[in-house]
Amino acid sequence: MSAIFRRELSAYFNTSIGYIVLAVFWFFSGMSFYTYCLLYNTSSMSMFFASMFMIIVLIIPLITMRTFSEERRQKTDQVLLTAPVDLFEIVFGKFLAAFVLFLFCVLIFVLYAIIIATFTASDWAVFFSTFLGIVLLGAALIAIDMFISALTESQIIAAVVSFGIGILINRLSELAEYINTEWVTNVINKISFDKHFSNFSSGIVSLPSIVFYLSVTAVFLFLSARVFEKRRWS
């Protein structure tokens, strides 16, 4: 697994993908920080983090689109499929590499919090609970988008479908407002990424929300491994 992790992480920075992802993410996060914090002269980062939810949804497909689809296109996945390595270790190694790149992106938030703290008192408890929520949200979205990448050999298709799923996830709680059936609304609210993230952004480290994000991550990593297992035996 460690070999897969090192290979995948170095692949991000041996090409332009890693640098493009960091540049795009830091640019938009910087714009949001200036707009919602500096421009309004406020120490609250709640609006900033709310705006970053959509940016995270849109940036993660750029990280994951090549995870499996590029392997399939170049036929290098045959080497992985025939190697005496557990398939879940392959999937998890790729996931860790994508997750580390995502962490590089969001660590800039700590710098923003320090900037605010130099001018006024900051609520570090709320910041770190929100940061934890962002990390868990990112892990779940990476796992979902990796599964999508495992289903196709086209990076473009993987990215477009991931964008679409991400936007749907982002708007799921709004969709519930237009549904009159109570049990359907309750189900949507239970699986709404936004509802769970709002707990963290309010300074509440909610165990059910942690379990939700970790469960989504585990389920889609498992499904990605099953896709590879099916291809191995076919």
C-alpha positions in Angstrom: 0.0 0.0 0.0 2.8 2.4 0.8 4.3 1.9 -2.6 1.0 2.7 -4.3 0.6 5.8 -2.1 4.1 7.1 -2.9 3.6 6.4 -6.6 0.2 8.2 -6.8 1.3 11.2 -4.7 4.5 11.7 -6.8 2.3 11.4 -9.9 0.4 14.5 -8.9 3.5 16.6 -8.6 5.5 15.0 -11.5 2.7 16.4 -13.7 0.9 19.7 -13.6 -2.2 18.3 -11.9 -1.1 18.8 -8.3 0.1 22.4 -8.9 -3.0 23.3 -10.9 -5.3 21.9 -8.1 -3.4 23.8 -5.4 -3.3 27.1 -7.4 -7.0 27.0 -8.3 -8.1 26.1 -4.8 -5.8 28.6 -3.1 -6.9 31.3 -5.5 -10.7 30.8 -4.9 -10.2 30.3 -1.2 -8.2 33.5 -1.1 -11.0 35.4 -2.9 -13.6 34.0 -0.6 -11.5 34.9 2.5 -11.1 38.4 1.3 -14.8 38.8 0.3 -16.4 37.3 3.4 -13.8 38.1 6.1 -11.5 41.0 5.2 -13.9 43.1 3.2 -16.6 42.9 5.9 -14.0 43.3 8.6 -15.4 40.3 10.6 -13.7 37.6 12.7 -16.4 35.1 11.8 -15.4 32.6 9.1 -18.9 31.0 8.9 -19.7 32.6 5.5 -16.2 31.8 4.2 -16.6 28.1 5.1 -20.1 28.0 3.6 -18.7 29.3 0.3 -15.8 26.8 0.4 -18.3 23.9 0.5 -19.1 24.4 -3.2 -15.5 25.0 -4.1 -14.4 21.8 -2.4 -17.2 19.9 -4.3 -15.9 21.3 -7.6 -12.1 20.9 -7.0 -12.1 17.2 -5.8 -13.1 15.8 -9.2 -9.9 17.4 -10.6 -8.0 15.4 -8.0 -9.8 12.0 -8.5 -10.6 12.0 -12.2 -7.4 10.2 -13.2 -7.3 7.9 -10.2 -8.5 4.8 -12.0 -9.7 6.0 -15.4 -6.2 6.9 -16.5 -5.0 3.4 -15.4 -7.7 1.8 -17.5 -7.0 4.0 -20.6 -3.3 3.2 -20.6 -4.0 -0.5 -19.7 -1.6 -0.1 -16.7 -4.4 -1.4 -14.5 -3.6 -4.9 -15.8 -0.3 -4.8 -13.8 -2.2 -3.9 -10.6 -4.9 -6.6 -11.3 -2.3 -9.3 -11.7 -0.1 -8.2 -8.9 -0.1 -10.3 -5.7 -1.6 -7.4 -3.7 -4.9 -7.0 -2.0 -7.2 -4.9 -4.1 -8.3 -2.8 -1.1 -4.7 -1.9 -0.4 -4.5 -0.5 -4.0 -7.7 1.5 -3.6 -6.7 2.8 -0.2 -3.2 3.7 -1.3 -4.7 5.8 -4.1 -7.3 7.3 -1.7 -4.5 8.3 0.7 -2.6 10.1 -2.0 -5.7 12.0 -3.2 -6.5 12.8 0.5 -3.0 14.1 1.2 -3.3 16.5 -1.8 -6.6 17.7 -0.5 -5.1 18.3 2.9 -2.4 20.4 1.2 -5.2 22.5 -0.2 -7.2 23.1 3.0 -4.2 23.7 5.2 -4.3 27.3 3.9 -7.3 27.8 6.1 -5.0 27.7 9.2 -3.1 30.6 7.7 -6.4 32.5 7.3 -7.4 31.9 10.9 -4.0 33.1 12.1 -4.4 36.3 10.0 -7.7 37.0 11.7 -6.2 36.1 15.1 -3.5 38.8 14.7 -6.3 41.5 14.6 -8.9 40.2 16.9 -9.9 37.3 19.2 -10.7 34.1 17.2 -13.0 31.3 18.2 -10.5 28.5 17.7 -12.9 25.8 18.9 -15.4 26.6 16.1 -12.5 26.9 13.6 -11.1 23.4 14.4 -14.5 21.8 14.5 -15.3 23.2 11.1 -11.9 22.2 9.8 -12.5 18.7 11.0 -15.8 18.7 9.2 -14.1 19.9 6.0 -11.5 17.1 6.3 -14.3 14.5 6.7 -16.3 16.0 3.9 -13.3 15.9 1.6 -12.6 12.2 2.5 -16.2 11.2 1.7 -16.3 13.1 -1.6 -12.9 11.7 -2.7 -14.1 8.2 -2.1 -17.3 8.8 -4.1 -15.4 10.4 -7.0 -12.8 7.6 -7.0 -15.7 5.1 -7.4 -17.0 7.1 -10.4 -13.4 7.1 -11.8 -13.3 3.3 -11.4 -16.4 2.9 -13.7 -14.9 4.6 -16.8 -11.6 5.0 -18.7 -12.4 8.6 -19.6 -11.1 11.3 -17.3 -13.5 13.8 -18.8 -16.5 11.6 -18.2 -15.3 10.9 -14.6 -14.8 14.6 -14.0 -18.2 15.6 -15.5 -20.2 13.0 -13.6 -18.3 13.8 -10.4 -19.1 17.5 -10.8 -22.8 16.6 -11.3 -22.9 14.3 -8.3 -21.1 16.9 -6.2 -23.6 19.6 -7.1 -26.5 17.3 -6.3 -24.9 16.6 -2.9 -24.5 20.3 -2.3 -28.1 21.0 -3.2 -29.7 17.9 -1.5 -30.9 19.8 1.6 -32.6 22.4 -0.6 -34.3 19.6 -2.6 -35.9 18.3 0.6 -37.7 21.6 1.0 -39.7 21.0 -2.2 -40.8 17.4 -1.2 -44.1 17.1 0.7 -43.7 13.5 1.7 -42.4 13.6 5.2 -40.5 10.3 5.3 -38.7 11.1 2.0 -37.7 14.5 3.5 -36.4 12.8 6.6 -34.3 10.4 4.6 -32.8 13.2 2.5 -32.0 15.2 5.6 -30.3 12.2 7.2 -28.0 11.7 4.1 -27.5 15.4 3.5 -23.8 16.3 3.5 -24.8 19.9 4.1 -26.8 19.1 7.2 -24.0 17.1 8.8 -21.4 19.8 7.8 -23.6 22.5 9.5 -23.0 20.7 12.8 -19.3 21.2 12.6 -19.5 24.8 11.3 -21.6 25.6 14.4 -18.8 24.3 16.6 -20.5 21.0 17.4 -18.3 17.9 17.0 -21.2 15.5 16.3 -20.4 11.8 16.6 -23.3 10.8 14.3 -21.9 13.2 11.6 -18.4 11.8 12.0 -19.8 8.3 11.7 -21.8 9.4 8.6 -18.8 10.8 6.7 -16.6 7.8 7.7 -19.3 5.4 6.6 -19.7 7.0 3.2 -15.9 6.9 2.8 -15.7 3.2 3.7 -18.7 2.2 1.6 -17.4 3.8 -1.6 -13.8 2.6 -1.1 -15.3 -0.9 -0.7 -17.3 -0.5 -3.9 -14.2 0.7 -5.8 -12.4 -2.4 -4.7 -15.3 -4.6 -5.8 -15.2 -2.9 -9.3 -11.5 -3.9 -9.5 -12.2 -7.4 -8.2 -14.9 -7.9 -10.9 -12.4 -6.8 -13.6 -9.7 -9.1 -12.1 -11.9 -12.2 -12.5 -13.3 -11.2 -15.8 
